[in-house]
Amino acid sequence: MIEWFAVDLIKQAGELIRREIDQSYEVERKTGKGDLVTEIDRAVEQLIVHRIQKTFPEHQIMGEEGTADQPDTLTGTVWFVDPIDGTLNFIHQKRMFAISIAIMVDGVVEYGFVYDVMADEMFMARRGYGATLNGRTLTKLHEHHVRDAFLSMNATWVTPNHQIAPEILAPIVRDSVGTRAHGAASLELAWLAAGRVDGYITMRNMPWDYAAGKLLVEEVGGRVVTLYGEPIRYDGKTSVLAGSESFVNDVMKHYVIAKVTAEAKPDLRIVAHETYGEVRDLLVLANPNEAMVREQFEEGRTFRALLGKEIVGAYMLVAREGSRFELVNIAVKPERQNQTIGQRMLQDAVKRATLLGGKELLVCTGNSSIMQLRFYQQAGFRFDSVERDYFINHGYGEIEEDGLALRDRICLTRPL
């Protein structure tokens, strides 16, 4: 039976980790100072992958450390494997890390396993059969709102970062009863399923981080979606919001889309747009020089943001030299501002520019646009250049914002 094969495999991998944890081993940096991999990570994944391939040669494997070839499509049976989720904890604390394995069959995750190696705690879930901890059935989640929830969330998301404006999630930290950063996504979701925390939020997880934990949470009556309420996909990086139905709804309604009423709460969609007249007023909000806006419309690609059938925002991408794309005329309908729509359009622009082969995203604004300058820096942009008297030299009339005359154009860039 596949689930007992998986349990035996995980236990064997756990024994390998416990045997090697106090030995000397090499540590490598992958993408940043906190994104590390050790030779033990790779050895554990090799052990797991070898046994799966030997027993189920027709199955596909998606593993964090790339020991197996990543599948092109998630067809048939797919194993999601994270040999050591929480490598930083493994290296520095020798605890609070887990082996995470999920098994997807025909596009649906059917089994999830999260093994806290040092605590010897095995969290298991089978779709439709509930979740267990060391054989004990986990009870249904209690309903919590933010005000009475104990959260698991990394402090990264309430400091300047590339994923989200810090002020969106900071109020959740303020309003909750407590927030902790545990540093192992699968374990944090497992603890949520066990009632040890009441909510989990991150802006950046990969499928092997959340696939098993997501099933655990769902099997105890919880909900796991993106931060914006969209279904979780298993083909790439995503944000994750998890907790009871009350908690998830509270976060989305009162914090993320804070001022969108329940009646006007359809999911935001951002789609390509080809008709100038329909978005003209929005684009001119961002740039009152309509001749320039029209020229950019003809030169680049335009996208509109929709809430239901209502156009609530728009932006353009224009290709520049050297694999650089410029984001121009990003604007949100005035009555829809402060609802994270601009943030989500910016995230969409980053994704689209990347897919188009861009290596860098450029954005330019005025010296008097204090809010915009703050917004872009919080999203990971850095100052690139200043063109003095740009707006005066390009025919703009006298414009003043927050007591400052609009004079100079300031350009910022961020890598893609």
C-alpha positions in Angstrom: 0.0 0.0 0.0 1.5 3.3 -1.1 1.0 5.2 2.1 2.8 2.6 4.2 5.6 2.6 1.7 5.8 6.3 2.1 5.9 6.1 5.9 8.6 3.5 5.9 10.6 5.6 3.4 10.3 8.8 5.5 11.3 7.0 8.7 14.4 5.6 7.0 15.2 9.1 5.7 14.7 10.4 9.3 17.2 7.9 10.6 19.8 9.0 8.1 19.3 12.6 9.2 19.6 11.8 12.9 22.7 9.8 12.3 24.4 12.6 10.3 23.2 15.7 12.0 26.1 16.1 14.4 28.7 15.2 11.8 30.6 17.8 9.7 28.9 18.6 6.3 29.2 21.1 3.6 26.7 24.0 3.3 26.0 25.8 0.0 24.0 29.0 -0.6 21.4 28.7 -3.3 19.6 32.1 -3.9 20.2 34.1 -0.8 21.8 34.1 2.6 18.9 32.3 4.1 18.3 29.8 1.3 20.8 27.1 2.0 21.3 23.4 1.1 23.6 20.8 2.7 25.0 17.6 1.4 22.6 15.9 3.8 19.6 17.5 2.0 20.9 16.0 -1.2 21.7 12.6 0.4 18.2 12.3 1.9 16.6 13.3 -1.4 18.7 10.8 -3.3 17.6 8.1 -0.8 14.0 8.9 -1.3 14.1 9.3 -5.0 16.0 6.1 -5.5 13.5 4.0 -3.6 10.5 5.7 -5.3 12.0 5.1 -8.7 12.9 1.5 -7.9 9.4 0.7 -6.6 7.3 2.9 -8.8 9.3 3.5 -12.0 6.3 5.0 -13.8 5.8 7.8 -11.1 7.1 11.3 -11.5 9.0 13.2 -8.8 9.3 16.9 -8.1 12.0 17.5 -5.5 13.5 20.7 -4.1 17.1 19.7 -4.6 16.7 18.5 -8.2 18.0 15.0 -7.7 15.3 13.7 -10.0 14.3 15.3 -13.4 11.5 17.8 -12.8 8.3 16.7 -14.6 7.1 18.8 -17.5 3.4 18.1 -16.6 1.7 16.9 -13.5 0.1 13.9 -15.0 -0.3 10.4 -13.5 1.2 10.0 -10.1 3.6 12.7 -8.9 5.6 12.8 -5.6 6.4 16.2 -4.1 9.6 15.8 -2.0 11.3 18.2 0.4 14.1 16.2 2.1 14.7 18.8 4.8 12.2 21.6 5.0 13.7 24.2 7.3 17.4 23.8 6.4 18.4 26.9 8.2 16.8 25.5 11.4 18.5 22.2 10.7 21.9 23.9 10.5 21.6 26.3 13.4 19.2 24.7 15.8 19.2 21.0 15.0 15.4 21.0 15.4 12.2 22.4 13.9 12.7 20.9 10.4 10.8 18.3 8.6 10.7 15.8 5.8 7.7 16.6 3.6 6.2 14.3 1.0 2.9 14.6 -0.9 1.5 12.2 -3.5 -0.6 13.6 -6.3 -2.8 11.3 -8.5 -4.3 12.7 -11.7 -4.0 16.3 -10.5 -5.3 15.8 -7.0 -3.1 15.5 -3.9 -4.3 12.2 -2.2 -1.7 11.7 0.5 0.4 14.1 2.6 3.2 13.3 5.1 5.1 15.8 7.3 7.7 14.2 9.6 9.2 16.3 12.4 12.5 14.4 12.5 13.8 15.4 15.9 10.4 15.3 17.7 9.6 11.9 16.0 6.1 13.3 15.1 4.5 11.9 11.9 1.6 14.0 10.6 -0.3 12.0 7.9 -3.4 12.8 5.8 -5.3 10.8 3.2 -7.9 12.7 1.2 -11.4 12.1 2.6 -10.0 10.1 5.6 -8.9 12.9 7.9 -5.5 13.6 9.4 -3.5 12.0 12.2 -0.5 12.7 14.4 1.4 9.5 15.3 -1.8 7.6 14.7 -4.0 9.9 16.8 -6.8 11.4 14.8 -6.6 15.2 14.7 -9.8 17.1 15.5 -11.5 19.7 13.4 -10.0 23.2 13.5 -11.6 25.8 15.8 -12.8 28.9 14.1 -10.6 32.0 14.7 -10.5 35.5 13.6 -7.3 37.5 13.4 -8.0 39.2 16.8 -7.9 35.8 18.6 -5.4 34.0 16.4 -1.8 32.8 17.1 0.0 33.1 13.8 2.9 31.6 12.0 4.4 34.2 9.6 7.9 35.3 8.7 8.9 38.9 9.7 10.2 39.3 6.1 6.7 40.1 5.0 6.3 43.1 7.3 9.6 44.6 6.2 10.6 45.9 2.8 10.6 43.0 0.3 10.0 42.2 -3.3 6.6 40.4 -2.8 4.2 42.7 -1.0 4.0 46.1 0.6 4.8 45.7 4.3 1.8 47.8 5.4 -0.6 45.2 4.1 0.3 42.5 6.5 1.7 44.6 9.4 -1.8 45.2 10.9 -2.3 41.5 11.2 0.7 41.2 13.4 -0.6 44.1 15.5 -4.1 42.7 15.8 -3.3 39.0 16.4 -2.6 37.6 19.9 0.9 36.7 18.8 3.1 36.0 15.7 6.0 33.6 15.4 8.4 32.8 12.5 9.1 29.0 12.6 11.0 28.7 9.3 9.6 25.4 7.9 6.4 25.7 5.8 5.3 22.1 5.9 5.8 22.0 9.7 3.9 25.2 10.2 1.0 23.9 8.2 1.1 20.6 10.1 1.1 22.5 13.4 -1.9 24.5 12.1 -3.7 21.2 11.4 -2.9 20.1 15.0 -4.2 23.3 16.5 -0.8 24.6 17.7 -1.1 27.7 15.6 -4.3 29.3 14.2 -3.1 30.7 10.9 -0.2 30.7 8.4 0.8 33.3 5.9 3.6 33.5 3.4 4.2 35.2 0.1 6.6 32.7 -1.3 6.2 28.9 -1.2 7.0 26.1 -3.7 4.8 23.0 -4.2 7.1 20.8 -2.1 6.8 23.3 0.8 3.0 23.3 1.0 1.5 20.2 -0.9 1.5 17.9 2.1 0.6 20.5 4.7 -2.2 21.8 2.6 -3.9 18.4 2.6 -3.4 18.1 6.4 -5.1 21.4 7.0 -8.0 20.7 4.6 -8.6 17.3 6.2 -9.3 19.0 9.5 -11.7 21.5 8.0 -9.3 24.3 7.2 -8.9 26.3 4.1 -5.7 26.9 2.1 -5.6 29.5 -0.7 -3.4 32.3 -2.0 -3.3 35.5 -0.1 -5.9 36.8 -2.6 -8.2 33.9 -2.2 -7.3 32.1 -5.4 -7.0 28.3 -5.6 -3.5 27.0 -4.9 -1.7 25.6 -7.9 1.2 23.1 -7.9 3.3 24.3 -10.8 5.3 27.1 -9.3 5.9 29.6 -6.6 2.8 31.1 -4.8 1.6 32.9 -1.7 -0.2 30.8 0.9 -2.9 31.8 3.4 -4.1 29.0 5.6 -6.4 28.7 8.7 -10.0 28.2 9.6 -12.7 29.5 7.2 -13.2 32.5 9.6 -9.5 33.3 9.7 -9.0 33.2 6.0 -12.0 35.3 5.2 -11.0 37.8 7.9 -7.5 38.2 6.5 -8.8 38.7 2.9 -11.7 40.9 3.7 -10.4 43.2 6.4 -6.7 43.3 5.6 -5.8 42.4 2.0 -8.9 43.7 0.2 -9.8 46.0 3.1 -12.2 48.4 1.5 -13.9 46.1 -1.0 -17.4 45.5 0.2 -18.8 42.0 0.4 -21.1 42.8 -2.6 -18.2 43.9 -4.7 -15.7 41.3 -3.8 -15.1 39.2 -7.0 -11.6 38.1 -7.5 -9.4 40.5 -9.3 -8.4 39.5 -12.9 -5.7 41.1 -14.9 -6.0 40.6 -18.7 -4.5 42.0 -21.9 -6.4 44.9 -23.4 -6.4 46.3 -26.9 -9.0 49.2 -27.0 -7.6 52.6 -26.1 -10.9 54.3 -25.4 -12.0 52.0 -22.6 -8.8 52.7 -20.5 -8.0 56.2 -21.7 -9.2 57.9 -18.5 -7.3 55.6 -16.2 -4.1 56.0 -18.2 -4.3 59.7 -18.3 -4.7 59.7 -14.5 -1.2 58.3 -14.4 0.2 60.6 -17.1 -1.8 63.8 -18.0 0.3 64.1 -21.3 -2.2 62.2 -23.4 -0.1 62.4 -26.6 2.7 60.5 -24.8 0.2 58.0 -23.4 -1.3 57.4 -26.9 2.2 56.8 -28.3 3.1 54.4 -25.5 -0.2 52.6 -26.1 0.7 52.0 -29.7 4.3 51.0 -28.8 3.7 48.6 -25.9 1.3 46.2 -24.3 -1.7 47.3 -22.2 -3.3 45.3 -19.4 -6.5 46.1 -17.4 -7.5 45.0 -13.9 -11.1 43.8 -13.5 -13.3 43.3 -10.4 -16.2 41.4 -12.0 -16.9 43.5 -15.1 -15.6 46.7 -13.7 -12.3 48.1 -15.0 -10.5 49.2 -11.8 -7.0 49.6 -13.0 -4.6 49.5 -16.0 -0.9 49.5 -16.8 1.4 49.2 -19.8 4.7 47.4 -20.5 7.0 48.9 -23.1 10.1 47.0 -24.4 13.3 48.9 -24.1 16.9 48.1 -25.0 18.9 45.4 -23.3 16.2 43.0 -22.2 14.6 45.9 -20.1 10.9 46.5 -19.9 9.4 49.8 -18.7 6.2 49.8 -16.6 4.3 52.9 -17.6 1.0 54.6 -16.7 0.0 52.2 -13.9 -3.2 53.6 -12.4 -6.1 52.5 -10.2 -9.6 54.0 -10.3 -9.7 56.6 -7.5 -12.6 55.0 -5.6 -10.8 51.6 -5.7 -7.4 52.8 -4.4 -6.0 51.4 -1.1 -7.4 47.9 -1.9 -4.0 46.3 -3.0 -5.0 46.6 -6.7 -1.9 48.6 -7.5 0.3 46.0 -5.7 -1.3 43.2 -7.6 -0.9 44.9 -10.9 2.8 45.5 -10.1 3.2 41.8 -9.3 1.5 40.9 -12.6 3.8 43.2 -14.5 6.8 41.6 -13.0 5.6 38.1 -14.0 4.6 39.2 -17.5 7.9 41.0 -18.1 9.8 37.9 -17.0 7.8 35.7 -19.3 8.6 38.0 -22.2 12.3 37.5 -21.6 13.0 40.7 -19.6 15.9 40.9 -17.2 15.1 44.2 -15.6 12.0 46.2 -15.0 12.1 50.0 -15.2 9.6 52.5 -13.7 9.8 56.3 -13.7 7.8 58.8 -11.7 8.0 62.4 -10.6 10.0 63.9 -7.7 6.8 65.0 -6.1 5.2 61.6 -6.2 6.2 60.6 -2.6 3.7 57.8 -2.3 4.7 56.2 -5.6 8.4 56.4 -4.7 7.7 54.7 -1.4 5.5 52.0 -3.1 8.2 51.1 -5.7 11.0 50.9 -3.2 8.9 48.7 -1.0 8.5 46.4 -4.0 12.3 46.1 -4.5 13.1 48.9 -6.9 16.2 50.9 -6.5 17.0 54.4 -7.8 18.6 54.4 -11.2 18.6 57.9 -12.6 17.3 61.4 -12.2 16.4 63.6 -15.2 16.2 67.2 -14.0 13.4 69.4 -15.3 12.0 66.5 -17.4 8.4 67.5 -16.9 9.0 71.2 -17.6 10.9 70.3 -20.8 8.1 67.9 -22.0 5.3 70.4 -21.9 3.6 69.5 -18.6 1.8 72.4 -16.9 2.3 73.4 -13.3 1.6 70.4 -11.1 2.0 70.2 -7.4 1.7 67.2 -5.1 2.0 67.3 -1.3 3.4 70.8 -1.5 6.1 69.9 -4.0 6.3 71.1 -7.6 6.6 68.4 -10.2 9.9 69.0 -12.0 12.3 66.0 -12.2 11.7 62.5 -13.4 13.1 59.8 -11.2 13.7 56.3 -12.6 14.0 53.1 -10.6 14.8 49.6 -11.6 14.6 46.1 -10.2 16.0 42.8 -11.6 13.6 40.1 -12.8 
